[in-house]
């Protein structure tokens, strides 16, 4: 019990450090590259990453989650997944290699052919280290993963900046992706001592595939859903429009997905260890939801309120169309952690079949949104995405909570104080943005300082339960010396 608690606190600390470091690096590097490259170049790389991202889901096929969830993993289990990942990675690389001309023709961008053929090699590089990462996650060893992430991100970003400065254009982004994959895999092999042996177990494959393939299909559906909007914008609008959208999406994802990533990476292996103790599982789950949504609501509403001075200050007037996209996407981003944590619970409970059915139903609801986007433009499409995300939220919370007696209504009641706290802060910051006559960078500084200050003041004044839990967790991390 105490060992699990210590590992959890250590995992939270190091996962937070990793995501905060990546957040800072991505943020700073994104600003530099946005000033060196054009929206069209970002749009072109956005077209490519659609297919690379989907291929990564197919390579993994849910085996990583199956390994993490498995109570006792043998060398045969690890080797079986390792060789499957390699075969799947090689197969998908050649699929993309030969499909590159068709993809290029679809988007009407001739240079996509070579770009796809080069960047897709990252799929194969990543396949070499998926098992190594899964082993570290099983052990809740995020300290080493943090070290690897910071080094690989720093090196790949530095190379990308040098290339962009020397007018390599979109190829600087291609190189950034490949170098990041390479150094991550190299360091995982260097510092994680696990090595494959010549073993492939058919029984192990069948057992893990029976659980994992449903997660793979679910991930594929989710990836298609998230990327279909990029496909629509890239096909029916321009590369520059896609660049504006992907830049706004990147700003939006930084707080929402990083907050979720920290909690989700640590909570999944931890909750898996107590999956049979339902009362304890519910209490832990409730605390995770309350604390995560407090951070998510606050971060996303501050982001929406300060979107204009943020964009203009950091990446310039050229990216002004991204502002309204970012403001709208923030309302999707604030819901994302609750989606992810509820789906995480279904995985913890081994409900991969229900997970898959939910994904199919939710994605069918997205079809009208896509049609609206094609006919009425990007802004209206994002409004449709907000409505769709809200409907899906109720489905996720209903089915995941049902199994541990934690209903959608209870979850809503638990996060309501955090939402109203964030809403008040956001309203004040929006008023500052409308009335302040200072330069944009000064408005941004004022909004951020006021937003953070109000968060701590209101949370202490109104004794928000989620805030108290976060404080206690930080104190425990410090006292445990992790």
N, C-alpha and C positions, 0 to 999 in steps of 0.2 A: 504493500500500500504506500509506504513512505517512499520506496524506490520509484514507484510509478509517478508519484507526485513530484519528486525531484526531477525525474526525466521530463515530465510535462512542463515544469517551470523553465528548465534549461532549454527545452525545445521551443517554447514560446519566445524566450529571450533571443536565441540565436536565429530563429526564423524571422523574428521582427527585425533584427539587425540586418539579415540578408535582404529582406524586402525593402527596408528603408534605404540600404545602400544602393540596391538596384533602382529604387525609386529616384534617388538623388542623381545617380549616373544617367539613367534614362532621361530624366528631366533636363539635366544640363546638356547632355550630348544632343538631345532632341532640339534644344534651342539653337545650339551651334550649327547643326546640320540644316535646320530650317532656314537659317540665314545664309547658308552656302549653296543650298539646292533650291529648286523650284517646286511649286505645288504639283506640277505635272510629273516630275521625277518621283515624288512620293506616291503619286497616284499609280504610276507604272509598277512600282514595287508592291503596292497594295494588291494589284491584280495577281501578282505571282504568289504572294503569301497565302492567298485563298487556297490554292491547290496544295501547297507545301503543308499547311496546317491540317488539312483533311487527311493527307497522307500519313502524317505523324500519328493521328488517331487510329488509322488502320494498322500501322506497324505495331503499336502497343496492344491493340485489340482487347484492352481491359485486363491484360495479364499482370501489369504492375499493381493494380488495385487487388487483384486476386492473390498475388504474393504477399502484399502487406496485410491482407485480411486473414491469411492462412495462419493457424496457430503455430504449427511447426513446419518449417521449410527445410527440405533436404537439398543436397548438392544436385540431385537429379531434377528437382523442381527448378532450381536456378538455371541449370544448363539447358533444360527444355525450353524455357522462356527465352534465354539468350539466343539459341539457334533459330527459334521461330522468328524473333525480332530481326535477325540478320537476313533470313530468307525473304521475309515480308518487305524489309527495307530495300533489298536489291530488286525485287519484283516491281515495287512501286516506283523506284527510280527509273527503270526502263519504260514503264507505262508513261510517266511524265515526259521522258526524253522523246518518245515517238509521238506523243500527243501534242507536243509543243507547237507545231505548225497550226493545228486546229484551234488551239487556245488563242494563238496570235491572230488568226483570222477572225475569231469571234469578237475579240476586243478591238480589232482594226489597228493593232500596234505591232508592226513588223519586228521591232527589236526584242519582243518578248521571247522569240524562239531561242536565241542563245542564252538569254537571262534565265529562262526556266531550266534549260539543260545544265547550266552551271549551278544555280542555287539549289536545285533538287538533290545535289550530292550531299547536302546537309542532312537529308533524311537517313542516308546510310551511315553517316558519321554518328548521328544521334543514337541509332539502333545499337551501336557497340557498347553504350554505357547505360542503357535503361535499367538493366538488372543491378548494376552497381549503385545507382541512385535509389532503387527500391530497397536494397539492403540497408542503406543508411537511414531511409525513412522508417523502416521496420524497427530499427534500433533507436529511433527518435534522435538521431545524431545530425542535428542541423548546424552544429558548429562547423563541421568540416564542409558541409554543403555551402555554408555562407562564405567560407574562405575561397572555395572553388569559384563560386558565382562572382564574387567581387573581382578576382584576378582575371577571369575570362572576359567579363564585361568591360573591364578597364582596357585590356589589350585590344579587344575587337573595336571598341569605340575610338581609341587613339588612332588605329589604322584607318578607320572610316573618315575621321576628321582630316587626316593628312591627305587622303585620296580626294576628298571633296574639295579641299583647298587647292589642290592641283588639277581641278577641273575634270575629274573622272565621272562626275555626275551620278547617275543611278548605280553605277558599278561600285561606288563607295558603300552603298547600302547592301548590295549583294555580298561584298567582301565582309562587311560587318557581321552579317548573318553566318557565313561559312566559318569565319575565324572564331566566332563565339562558340559554335558547335564543336570545332576542333579542340580548342583549349579546354572546354568543359569535359569532353570525353577523355582527353589526355590526362587531365588532373584527377579525374575519377579513377582511372586505371592506375595512376601513380600512387594515390593515397588510400585507395580502398584495395585491400590485399586479396579480395576474392578473385579467383581465376577459373574460367570454365574448363571442364574436362570433357572427354569424348563420350558424353552420355546424353541420350534422348529417351525420355520415358513416355510411352504412349498413354499409360494410365494417368500420369501426372498431367499431361497435356489435356486429356479429356476432362478431368476434374476441374482444372482451372478454366478451360475454355467454356465449360457449361455455365460458369458464373461470369467469366470475363467477356464472352462474345456479346452478351446483352448490354453490358456497359460500353463495349466498342460501338455497337449499333446506335446506342443512345448518344454517345459522344460524337459519332459521325452525323447524326441528325442535328444535334446542337451546333456542330461546326458548320453544317450546311446552312442552318438557319441564320447564324451570326454572319456568315460570309455571303449569303445570297443578296444581302443589301449592297455589299461591295460589288457583286457581279452586276446587279441592276444599275448601279450608279456608273460603273465602268463601261457598261454596254450602251446604255441609253442616254448618258450625259457625256461629260468629258473627263480626260485624265486629271485636269486641274480640279474639277468638282470632286473627284474621288480623293484627290490630295487634301482638299479642304476638310472633307468628311473624316478621312483617316487621321488627320492631325487632331481634330476635335475628339475623335474616339480615343486617341492615345492619351490626351490630357484627361479624359473622362475615366479611362481604365486605371490610370496611375493610383488614385486613392481607392476606388471601389474594389478592384481586383487584388490590390496589394493587401488591403485590410482583410479581405476574405482569404487570400492565400496564406497569410500568417496563421489564422485560426484554423483553416481547413487542413493544412498540411500536418499540424500538430494534433488536431482533434480526431482525425480519422484513425490513426493507429492507437491513440489513447482510448477512444470510445469503443473501438473494436475489442480491447482487452476487458471491458466491462459490459459487453453486449448482452450477456445473460442475466445481469442484475438490473431489471427494468426500473425500479425506483431510483437507484443510483444513476442510471443512464439518463433518466428524465431530468433529474436535478442538474447534472453536468450540462446537458443539452440546453436547458433553460438559461443557465448562466452564460453559455457561449452566445446564444441568440441575443440576450439583453446587451451584453458588452459590445458585441460586434456591431449591432445596429445603432448603438449610441455613437460609435466612431464613424460609421458609414453615413448616417443622416447628417451629422455635423460637417464632415469633410465635404460631402457632395453639395450641400446647400451653400456652404462658403464658396465652393468652386463656381457654382452657378451665379452667385451674386457678384463675384469678382472676375467673371469670364472676360469681359471687354478689356479692362486695364491689364489683365494677365496676358492675353493674346498680343495686344498692341505693344506692351512693354518687352515681352520676351522674344517674340518672333517677327514683329513689325506689321505695318499697314498692309503688306501684300497678302497677309493671312486673315484679314478682317472678316471675310465670309464664314470663317470657322466659328466665330463667336456665337451666333444663334444656334448653330449645330451643337456646340458644347453645352449651352444652356439647356437645350431640350434633352440631350443625352444624359445630363446629370440626373434627371428624374427616373431614368432607367437604371443608371449606375447606383443610385441609393437603394434600389430594390435588390440588386444583384447578390449581396451577401446572404440575404434571407433565402433566396432561391437556392444558392449553392449549398448552404448549411443543411437545408431540408433534404436536398437530394443526397447530400453526404450521409444523412441518417438512414436513408433507404439502403445505401451501400453497406453501412455498418450492420444493418439488420439482415443483410443478404437478400434483399428484395430486388434483385437485378431484373426479374421479369416484370414487376410492377414499374420499375424505373423506365424500362424500355417502352411499355404501353403508354405511360405518361408522356414521354417524349414524342411519340407518334401523334397523340391527340393534340398536344400543344403546338406542334409544327403545322398541323392541318389548319389551325386557327390563324396561322401567319399568312396563308395564301391571299386573303383579301388585302392585307397590308401591302404585300408586294405589288398587286394590281393597282392599288391606289397610288403607290410611289411612282410607278411607270407613267401613270396618266396625269398626276397632279403635282409632282415634284418632290424634292428631297425633304423639305420641311414638313409637309403633310405626311410623308411616309414616316418620319420620326415620331410624329404625334400618334400615328397608328401603332408604332412600336411600343410607345408608352402604355397605351390601352391594352395591347396584347400582353405585355409584361405583367400588368396588374392582374389580368385574368389568370395567367399561368401561376402567379404567386399563390392565389387561393387554392389552386389544384395541388401545388407542391406541399403547402402547409397542411392541407386536409389529410392527404394520404400518408405523409411521413409522421405527423402527429398522432394519427389514429392508432398506430401500433404501440405508442408509449403513453397514450391517454393525455396528449398535449395538443388540444384542438387549435384550429385556425383562430378562433375567437380568443382563446387564451394567449396565443402568440401575439395577436394584435393588441390586446390589453397590455401585455408586457412591454411592447416597444412604443406605445403611444406617448409616454412621458418624454422619451428621447426624441421623438418626432417633433413634438411641440417646442421642446427646448431648441432644436435646430431651426425650426421655422421662425421663431422669434429672432434668433441671431441673424438668419438670412434676411429677414425684413429690414432689420436695422442696417445691415451692410448694403442692401440694395438702395436704401434711402441715402446713405453716404455717397454711393456711386452716382446717384442722380443729381445731388445738390453740390457736391464738392467741385471746386474749380481749379484744383491743383493739377499738375502734370500727371499723366497716366501712371508712371512708376510710383509717384508719391501716394496716389489714390490706392494703388495696390498694397503698398506697405501699411497704410492706415487701415484698410479693410482687414488685412490678415492679422494685424496686431489687435484690433478691436474684436475680431471674431474669436481668436484664441482666448483673449482676456475674458470676454463674456461667457465663453464655454465653461471655464473654471469657476467663475463667479456664480453663475446660475446653477451649475451642478452642485456646488457646495451649499448654496443658499437653499435650494429646494430638495437637497439630500436625495438626488437621483440614485436609485438602487444599483443600476448598472455601473455608474461612476464609482460607487463605493467598492464594488467587486473588483473593478480594474485597479483601484488604489491598493486594495488588499493583495491582489496578485503581484503587483510591482514590488510591494514591501516583502512578500514572501520570496520573490526572485532574489532580491537584495540580501535578505537574511540567510538564504541558502547558499549564497556565494556562487551562484551559477552564472 
